[in-house]
Structures are given as structure tokens and as C-alpha cells.
Amino acid sequence: MFAIRDIPAGIDPFVGDRNETVEVPVEWLASIDDPAIRRMYVDFCPVVDGVFVAPVDFNQMAQSWYLNHSDVPNVTCNADMSFGTTRLVARGEELTVDYRTFSEHAHRSIGPSWT
């Protein structure tokens, strides 16, 4: 995802996105027969207090779900799963976030070189 205009520091670039989520207990994942569906939870959803924080509908995810990881991100995720730019993001620059700030689960999903 890339900025279509300059975004000042401290701005939520996703204002207006309906980022509705549901809490799905981690142990519920084992009851899903389709491995591709299970993988969507593991790949996309942070785990907070034993539950996946998941989009209400994987087919209608808000733009913020598409941020890529960076060790030096220009967007931060707050405790309430809202976002803010950490500095001026120039038009054309990719918006990135550090997945490890979402949950401990993200440390595993990023890969061993980033743990």
C-alpha cells in the first residue's frame, strides 16, 4: 500500500475505514477443516489475550489489514488497533508497520530471522 499524497506525522491514514473485528478463540482454529481458512487467521490476525482479532469478513477487510511489515515502519498500531503515522510519509512511499507490535503471535509469523 502506497501513499497517494503526503501524510503528516501523527495522522491516522485510515480514518473512515470500518475496521470491524471479531474475537475468535485460538483453540477454535483447530475446528476449521479447510487449511487455507486456518492459514488466513494465522497470517492476518494478531492474537491478543488468547483470541485472534479477526476481520468480520475476510472478503471485505479494511485497507489497514494490507500493511506490510518493516523493522523501521512509518505507521504504528495503537493498543485499540487504530493507526498513526510516525513521521511524514511522502507521496508514493509504501506504508509499513512493525507486525511485532500487534502481539506475541506476530513474532512467530514474521519468521525466525526477526525474533
DAJOUR-V325283 format. One record per pair of residues at least 12 apart in sequence whose C-alpha atoms are under 10 Angstrom apart, sorted by the first residue. I is the first residue (numbers start at 1). J is the second residue. D is the distance in Angstrom with one decimal. If there is no record, write none. Layout:
i=I j=J d=D
i=I j=J d=D
This chain:
i=1 j=63 d=8.2
i=1 j=64 d=8.9
i=1 j=66 d=6.8
i=1 j=67 d=6.3
i=1 j=68 d=7.8
i=1 j=92 d=9.2
i=1 j=93 d=8.4
i=1 j=94 d=5.6
i=1 j=95 d=5.8
i=1 j=96 d=8.1
i=2 j=67 d=9.2
i=2 j=89 d=9.5
i=2 j=90 d=9.2
i=2 j=91 d=7.6
i=2 j=92 d=5.5
i=2 j=93 d=5.4
i=2 j=94 d=4.2
i=2 j=95 d=5.6
i=2 j=96 d=9.0
i=3 j=89 d=7.2
i=3 j=90 d=6.9
i=3 j=91 d=5.0
i=3 j=92 d=5.1
i=3 j=93 d=5.6
i=3 j=94 d=6.3
i=3 j=95 d=6.6
i=4 j=89 d=9.9
i=4 j=90 d=8.5
i=4 j=91 d=5.3
i=4 j=92 d=6.0
i=4 j=93 d=8.3
i=4 j=94 d=9.7
i=5 j=89 d=8.4
i=5 j=90 d=6.7
i=5 j=91 d=4.2
i=5 j=92 d=7.2
i=5 j=93 d=9.0
i=6 j=88 d=7.0
i=6 j=89 d=5.7
i=6 j=90 d=4.5
i=6 j=91 d=4.5
i=6 j=92 d=8.2
i=6 j=93 d=8.7
i=7 j=84 d=10.0
i=7 j=85 d=7.6
i=7 j=87 d=8.3
i=7 j=88 d=5.7
i=7 j=89 d=5.0
i=7 j=90 d=6.5
i=7 j=91 d=7.5
i=7 j=93 d=9.9
i=8 j=84 d=9.7
i=8 j=85 d=7.2
i=8 j=86 d=8.7
i=8 j=87 d=6.5
i=8 j=88 d=4.4
i=8 j=89 d=6.4
i=8 j=90 d=8.5
i=9 j=74 d=8.8
i=9 j=75 d=9.0
i=9 j=84 d=7.6
i=9 j=85 d=5.1
i=9 j=86 d=5.4
i=9 j=87 d=4.0
i=9 j=88 d=4.7
i=9 j=89 d=7.3
i=10 j=75 d=8.8
i=10 j=76 d=9.4
i=10 j=83 d=8.9
i=10 j=84 d=5.3
i=10 j=85 d=4.9
i=10 j=86 d=6.0
i=10 j=87 d=6.9
i=10 j=88 d=8.3
i=11 j=75 d=9.1
i=11 j=83 d=7.9
i=11 j=84 d=5.0
i=11 j=85 d=5.3
i=11 j=86 d=8.3
i=11 j=87 d=8.9
i=11 j=88 d=9.1
i=11 j=89 d=9.9
i=12 j=75 d=8.5
i=12 j=76 d=9.3
i=12 j=77 d=9.7
i=12 j=82 d=7.4
i=12 j=83 d=5.2
i=12 j=84 d=4.3
i=12 j=85 d=6.3
i=12 j=86 d=9.8
i=13 j=63 d=9.5
i=13 j=64 d=8.6
i=13 j=75 d=8.6
i=13 j=82 d=9.7
i=13 j=83 d=7.2
i=13 j=84 d=6.7
i=13 j=85 d=7.2
i=13 j=89 d=10.0
i=13 j=95 d=9.2
i=14 j=62 d=8.4
i=14 j=63 d=7.2
i=14 j=64 d=6.7
i=14 j=82 d=8.4
i=14 j=83 d=7.3
i=14 j=84 d=8.6
i=15 j=82 d=9.0
i=15 j=83 d=8.9
i=15 j=84 d=9.8
i=16 j=62 d=9.7
i=17 j=61 d=9.4
i=17 j=62 d=6.0
i=17 j=63 d=7.3
i=17 j=64 d=8.2
i=18 j=60 d=9.7
i=18 j=61 d=8.7
i=18 j=62 d=6.5
i=18 j=63 d=9.3
i=19 j=54 d=9.8
i=19 j=55 d=7.2
i=19 j=56 d=8.5
i=19 j=60 d=9.5
i=19 j=61 d=7.3
i=19 j=62 d=5.5
i=19 j=63 d=8.4
i=19 j=64 d=8.0
i=19 j=65 d=8.7
i=19 j=81 d=8.9
i=19 j=82 d=8.9
i=20 j=53 d=9.8
i=20 j=54 d=8.5
i=20 j=55 d=6.1
i=20 j=56 d=6.0
i=20 j=57 d=8.8
i=20 j=60 d=9.9
i=20 j=61 d=8.6
i=20 j=62 d=8.3
i=21 j=45 d=9.9
i=21 j=52 d=9.5
i=21 j=53 d=6.2
i=21 j=54 d=5.3
i=21 j=55 d=4.4
i=21 j=56 d=5.1
i=21 j=57 d=8.4
i=21 j=61 d=9.4
i=21 j=81 d=9.8
i=22 j=51 d=9.2
i=22 j=52 d=8.0
i=22 j=53 d=5.9
i=22 j=54 d=5.3
i=22 j=55 d=6.2
i=22 j=56 d=5.7
i=22 j=57 d=9.2
i=23 j=45 d=9.9
i=23 j=47 d=9.1
i=23 j=48 d=8.9
i=23 j=49 d=9.9
i=23 j=50 d=9.2
i=23 j=51 d=5.6
i=23 j=52 d=5.6
i=23 j=53 d=5.0
i=23 j=54 d=6.3
i=23 j=55 d=8.8
i=23 j=56 d=9.1
i=24 j=41 d=9.1
i=24 j=45 d=9.7
i=24 j=47 d=9.1
i=24 j=50 d=8.6
i=24 j=51 d=5.1
i=24 j=52 d=5.0
i=24 j=53 d=6.6
i=24 j=54 d=6.9
i=24 j=55 d=9.9
i=25 j=47 d=8.9
i=25 j=48 d=9.6
i=25 j=49 d=9.1
i=25 j=50 d=6.2
i=25 j=51 d=4.2
i=25 j=52 d=6.1
i=25 j=53 d=9.0
i=26 j=41 d=9.2
i=26 j=42 d=9.5
i=26 j=47 d=7.7
i=26 j=48 d=9.6
i=26 j=49 d=9.5
i=26 j=50 d=5.9
i=26 j=51 d=5.1
i=26 j=52 d=6.1
i=26 j=53 d=9.8
i=27 j=50 d=8.4
i=27 j=51 d=8.4
i=27 j=52 d=9.7
i=28 j=51 d=9.1
i=28 j=52 d=9.7
i=29 j=41 d=8.0
i=29 j=42 d=9.1
i=29 j=51 d=10.0
i=29 j=52 d=9.3
i=37 j=58 d=9.5
i=40 j=54 d=9.4
i=40 j=58 d=8.2
i=41 j=53 d=8.7
i=41 j=54 d=7.0
i=41 j=55 d=9.4
i=41 j=58 d=9.3
i=42 j=54 d=9.9
i=42 j=105 d=8.4
i=42 j=106 d=8.9
i=42 j=108 d=9.8
i=42 j=109 d=7.5
i=43 j=105 d=9.7
i=43 j=106 d=8.6
i=43 j=109 d=6.8
i=43 j=110 d=9.1
i=44 j=58 d=9.3
i=44 j=65 d=7.3
i=44 j=66 d=8.8
i=44 j=99 d=10.0
i=44 j=106 d=9.2
i=44 j=109 d=9.3
i=45 j=65 d=8.8
i=45 j=102 d=8.9
i=45 j=103 d=9.3
i=45 j=105 d=8.7
i=45 j=106 d=8.5
i=46 j=99 d=8.5
i=46 j=100 d=9.2
i=46 j=101 d=9.4
i=46 j=102 d=5.8
i=46 j=103 d=5.6
i=46 j=104 d=8.1
i=46 j=105 d=6.3
i=46 j=106 d=6.4
i=46 j=107 d=10.0
i=46 j=109 d=9.6
i=47 j=102 d=7.8
i=47 j=103 d=5.7
i=47 j=104 d=7.2
i=47 j=105 d=5.7
i=47 j=106 d=7.8
i=48 j=102 d=8.1
i=48 j=103 d=6.2
i=48 j=104 d=8.2
i=48 j=105 d=8.4
i=49 j=103 d=9.1
i=50 j=105 d=9.9
i=52 j=103 d=9.8
i=52 j=105 d=9.4
i=53 j=81 d=9.4
i=53 j=102 d=9.8
i=64 j=77 d=9.7
i=64 j=81 d=9.6
i=64 j=82 d=9.0
i=64 j=83 d=8.1
i=64 j=95 d=9.4
i=64 j=96 d=9.7
i=64 j=97 d=9.7
i=66 j=95 d=9.4
i=66 j=96 d=9.1
i=67 j=94 d=8.6
i=67 j=95 d=6.3
i=67 j=96 d=5.4
i=67 j=97 d=6.4
i=67 j=98 d=9.3
i=67 j=99 d=9.1
i=68 j=94 d=8.4
i=68 j=95 d=7.3
i=68 j=96 d=5.1
i=68 j=97 d=6.4
i=68 j=98 d=8.2
i=68 j=99 d=8.2
i=69 j=95 d=9.1
i=69 j=96 d=5.6
i=69 j=97 d=5.1
i=69 j=98 d=5.2
i=69 j=99 d=5.7
i=69 j=100 d=8.7
i=69 j=110 d=8.3
i=70 j=95 d=9.2
i=70 j=96 d=5.8
i=70 j=97 d=5.7
i=70 j=98 d=5.2
i=70 j=99 d=7.7
i=70 j=100 d=9.6
i=71 j=96 d=8.9
i=71 j=97 d=7.9
i=71 j=98 d=5.8
i=71 j=99 d=8.7
i=71 j=100 d=9.0
i=71 j=114 d=8.6
i=72 j=86 d=10.0
i=72 j=96 d=8.1
i=72 j=97 d=7.8
i=72 j=98 d=7.2
i=73 j=85 d=8.8
i=73 j=86 d=7.7
i=73 j=87 d=9.4
i=73 j=94 d=9.5
i=73 j=95 d=7.6
i=73 j=96 d=5.0
i=73 j=97 d=4.7
i=73 j=98 d=5.8
i=73 j=99 d=9.4
i=74 j=86 d=5.1
i=74 j=87 d=6.2
i=74 j=88 d=8.0
i=74 j=89 d=6.9
i=74 j=93 d=9.5
i=74 j=94 d=8.6
i=74 j=95 d=6.3
i=74 j=96 d=5.7
i=74 j=97 d=6.4
i=74 j=98 d=8.9
i=75 j=87 d=7.9
i=75 j=88 d=9.9
i=75 j=89 d=8.8
i=75 j=95 d=6.6
i=75 j=96 d=5.8
i=75 j=97 d=5.1
i=75 j=98 d=8.0
i=76 j=96 d=8.3
i=76 j=97 d=5.7
i=76 j=98 d=7.2
i=76 j=99 d=9.3
i=76 j=101 d=8.1
i=76 j=102 d=9.5
i=77 j=97 d=7.2
i=77 j=98 d=8.2
i=77 j=99 d=8.7
i=77 j=100 d=10.0
i=77 j=101 d=6.9
i=77 j=102 d=7.0
i=78 j=101 d=8.5
i=78 j=102 d=8.4
i=79 j=101 d=9.0
i=79 j=102 d=8.1
i=81 j=102 d=8.1
i=83 j=97 d=9.2
i=84 j=97 d=9.8
i=85 j=97 d=9.3
i=98 j=110 d=9.8
i=100 j=114 d=9.1
i=100 j=115 d=8.9
